Amino acid sequence: MAYYTNLPETGFLRLKQIIGPQGPIPVSKSTWWDGVKSGRYPKPVKLGRRITAWRVEDIKKLIENGAP
């Protein structure tokens, strides 16, 4: 839960800030994308042609609901 308190109040997070050993959700990249496809994890927001991010609010809600 230490990572959860370090998240900003609002804004966007890139994938490397969400998953893996540094992120609050300890899953692999392929598991994360499978979860996005199935609806288990929140859908991303395209900020640019090559920039994908997730809303901080969606990630906090996911953690509160007992992710991974």
TORKEVO-500185 format. One line per 5 residues: their letters; for each residue x, y, z of C-alpha. Coordinates in Angstrom, 2 decimals. Each point is the difference from the previous one (the first is absolute). Layout:
N
a> X Y Z ~ ...
This chain:
68
mayyt> 0.00 0.00 0.00 ~ 3.00 2.31 0.22 ~ -0.15 0.55 -3.76 ~ -3.64 0.94 0.22 ~ 0.76 2.94 2.30
nlpet> 2.73 1.18 -2.38 ~ -2.38 0.37 -2.93 ~ -1.04 3.54 -0.95 ~ -3.57 1.13 0.66 ~ -0.84 0.47 -3.68
gflrl> 1.69 -0.38 -3.34 ~ 1.27 -2.90 -2.02 ~ 2.38 -2.92 0.54 ~ 2.05 -1.85 -2.58 ~ 0.08 -3.80 0.03
kqiig> 3.45 -0.25 1.62 ~ -1.37 2.02 2.96 ~ -2.89 -2.43 0.47 ~ 1.33 -3.54 -0.43 ~ 3.07 -2.04 0.87
pqgpi> 2.36 0.22 2.93 ~ -0.10 3.82 0.17 ~ -3.74 0.35 -0.42 ~ -2.86 -0.62 2.41 ~ -1.43 -2.87 -2.10
pvsks> 2.41 -2.95 -0.22 ~ -0.96 -1.53 -3.35 ~ 1.84 -0.43 -3.30 ~ -0.62 2.15 -3.05 ~ -1.79 -2.81 -1.85
twwdg> -2.23 -0.73 3.02 ~ -0.84 3.70 0.24 ~ -0.99 0.26 -3.67 ~ -2.06 -3.21 0.24 ~ -1.79 1.57 2.97
vksgr> -0.65 3.21 -1.94 ~ -1.50 -2.03 -2.86 ~ -2.22 -2.00 2.36 ~ -1.11 3.06 1.99 ~ 1.73 -1.00 3.24
ypkpv> 2.35 3.02 -0.20 ~ -0.95 3.53 -1.11 ~ 0.21 1.04 -3.61 ~ 2.85 2.33 -0.96 ~ -0.20 3.53 -1.33
klgrr> 1.94 0.92 -3.12 ~ 1.82 3.28 0.68 ~ 1.81 -0.05 -3.31 ~ 0.80 -2.24 -2.93 ~ 2.54 -1.97 2.05
itawr> -1.02 0.93 3.55 ~ -2.36 -2.20 1.99 ~ -0.85 0.73 3.62 ~ -2.56 -0.77 2.69 ~ -1.89 2.39 2.25
vedik> 1.33 0.03 3.56 ~ -3.55 -0.15 1.30 ~ -0.65 -3.26 -1.89 ~ 3.19 -1.59 1.34 ~ -0.79 1.06 3.58
klien> -3.48 -1.49 -0.30 ~ 1.51 -3.23 -1.34 ~ 2.40 -0.21 2.97 ~ -2.79 0.74 2.49 ~ -2.04 -2.84 -1.50
gap> 2.80 -2.48 0.63 ~ 2.01 -0.17 -3.22 ~ 1.92 -1.92 -1.58
